[in-house]
Amino acid sequence: MIRQDILERQAKYTYLSIGSNLGNKLSNIKKTYNLLVMNGISIEDCSSFYENPSWPNKKFPHFFNVVIKIKTELSLIDLFRTIKRIEKKIGRKKSLRNHPRLCDIDIIDYKGLCLNKSLNNHKIITPHPRMHNRNFVIFPLFEINKTWIHPKTKVNIYNIINQFRSMDFSDIRIV
């Protein structure tokens, strides 16, 4: 008989990063969470809420961010479409890149696969091409999966976190 924990480790999870830096940030993230569930996405785990300055423009309002672990039968394209609909429902409007927004959902890791897809004017890449450089993604991801391995580089999350050791972390905190 195979132990349950071995079976669980074999499951292929998807990780999403959710952020907000406009309006009631906590409420925006909680609404996003609920809309994901209402769209048939099973949320298996959620990190703490992290507050950090906007990037790259620290003059914009601070962000609240979480990383969630989900199970979904949706294809990468269908998941992307679903999160774009949710962002719009929360109130996200088209704006310049990296400008303040009510809701931002990024696919960090889709079932451990390395994929590059196109949909209309969007390029969907997983794992997220810049996630390993963002402490507001890596710290919450580490909180919910200490054994995560980057699907493309095969570097474990401990080694990714070590690259941040020389940085000042006074600007990121758990809410």
C-alpha positions in Angstrom: 0.0 0.0 0.0 1.3 3.5 -0.9 1.3 6.0 1.9 -1.0 9.0 1.5 1.9 11.6 1.8 3.7 10.0 -1.1 0.5 10.3 -3.3 0.1 13.9 -2.3 3.6 14.8 -3.3 2.9 13.3 -6.7 0.0 15.7 -7.3 0.8 18.5 -9.8 -0.3 21.7 -8.3 -0.6 25.2 -9.8 0.6 28.3 -8.0 -1.0 31.7 -8.4 0.2 35.1 -7.0 -2.6 37.5 -6.2 -1.8 41.2 -5.5 -3.7 44.5 -5.0 -2.5 48.0 -4.3 -5.7 50.0 -4.8 -8.8 50.3 -2.7 -9.4 47.8 0.1 -6.5 45.5 -0.7 -7.4 42.7 1.7 -11.0 42.7 0.5 -9.9 42.7 -3.1 -7.7 39.6 -2.5 -10.5 37.8 -0.6 -13.0 38.6 -3.4 -10.5 37.2 -5.9 -10.1 34.0 -3.8 -13.9 33.6 -3.6 -14.3 34.1 -7.4 -11.6 31.5 -8.1 -13.5 29.0 -6.0 -16.8 30.0 -7.7 -15.1 29.2 -11.0 -14.4 25.6 -9.9 -10.8 26.1 -8.8 -9.9 24.2 -5.7 -7.7 26.2 -3.4 -5.4 23.8 -1.4 -3.4 26.4 0.5 -2.8 30.1 0.9 0.1 32.0 2.3 0.0 34.9 4.7 -0.7 38.4 3.3 2.5 40.2 2.5 2.8 43.9 2.3 5.6 45.4 0.1 6.3 48.5 -1.9 5.2 48.7 -5.5 7.8 47.6 -8.0 9.5 49.1 -9.9 8.0 52.5 -8.8 8.1 52.7 -5.0 6.1 55.9 -5.1 2.9 54.0 -6.0 0.8 52.6 -3.1 2.1 49.5 -1.3 0.9 46.1 -2.5 -0.7 43.3 -0.5 0.3 39.9 -2.0 -0.5 36.2 -1.4 0.5 33.0 -3.2 -2.1 30.2 -3.4 -1.7 26.6 -4.3 -4.6 25.3 -6.4 -5.8 22.2 -8.1 -7.5 22.7 -11.5 -8.5 20.7 -14.5 -8.4 23.9 -16.6 -5.8 24.1 -19.4 -3.3 26.8 -19.1 -5.2 28.9 -21.7 -8.5 28.4 -19.9 -7.0 29.2 -16.5 -5.5 32.4 -18.0 -8.9 33.4 -19.5 -10.6 32.7 -16.1 -8.1 34.9 -14.1 -8.5 37.7 -16.7 -12.3 37.6 -16.2 -11.8 37.6 -12.4 -9.4 40.6 -12.6 -12.0 42.5 -14.7 -14.8 41.6 -12.3 -12.8 42.9 -9.3 -12.4 46.1 -11.2 -9.1 46.0 -13.0 -8.9 48.4 -15.9 -6.3 48.6 -18.7 -3.4 50.6 -17.6 0.3 51.0 -18.1 2.5 48.1 -17.1 3.3 48.0 -13.4 0.9 50.7 -12.5 -1.5 50.5 -9.5 -4.4 48.0 -9.8 -7.2 46.6 -7.8 -6.4 43.0 -8.7 -3.4 41.3 -10.3 -3.3 37.5 -10.7 -0.1 35.8 -12.1 0.3 32.2 -12.9 3.6 31.4 -11.1 3.8 27.6 -11.8 1.3 25.6 -13.9 1.6 22.0 -12.7 5.4 22.0 -12.9 5.4 22.4 -16.7 7.5 24.7 -18.8 5.0 26.2 -21.3 4.9 29.1 -23.7 1.6 29.8 -25.3 0.0 32.7 -27.2 -3.5 33.9 -26.8 -4.6 37.0 -28.8 -2.1 39.7 -27.8 -0.9 37.9 -24.7 2.1 35.6 -24.2 1.6 33.1 -21.4 4.8 31.7 -20.0 5.0 29.3 -17.1 6.8 29.2 -14.9 6.5 33.0 -14.6 9.7 34.3 -16.2 10.5 36.8 -13.4 9.1 35.1 -10.3 12.4 34.0 -8.9 13.5 37.6 -8.7 10.5 38.8 -6.7 10.7 38.4 -2.9 6.9 39.1 -2.7 6.4 35.9 -4.7 9.2 33.7 -3.4 8.6 34.2 0.3 4.9 33.4 0.2 5.6 30.5 -2.1 8.2 29.2 0.4 5.6 29.5 3.2 3.2 27.1 1.5 5.7 24.8 -0.2 9.2 24.4 1.3 10.1 21.7 -1.2 9.1 23.6 -4.4 11.6 23.3 -7.3 11.7 25.8 -10.2 10.4 23.8 -13.2 12.8 25.3 -15.7 16.0 25.8 -13.7 15.5 22.9 -11.4 16.7 25.1 -8.5 15.0 24.5 -5.2 13.3 27.3 -3.3 16.0 27.3 -0.5 18.6 28.2 -3.1 16.4 30.8 -4.7 15.8 32.5 -1.3 19.5 32.5 -0.7 20.0 35.0 -3.5 17.9 37.5 -1.5 20.2 37.2 1.6 22.1 40.4 0.8 19.0 42.4 0.3 17.2 44.6 2.8 13.9 43.0 3.8 12.6 45.9 5.9 10.3 46.8 3.1 8.3 43.5 3.1 6.2 42.3 6.0 3.5 39.9 6.9 0.2 41.8 7.4 
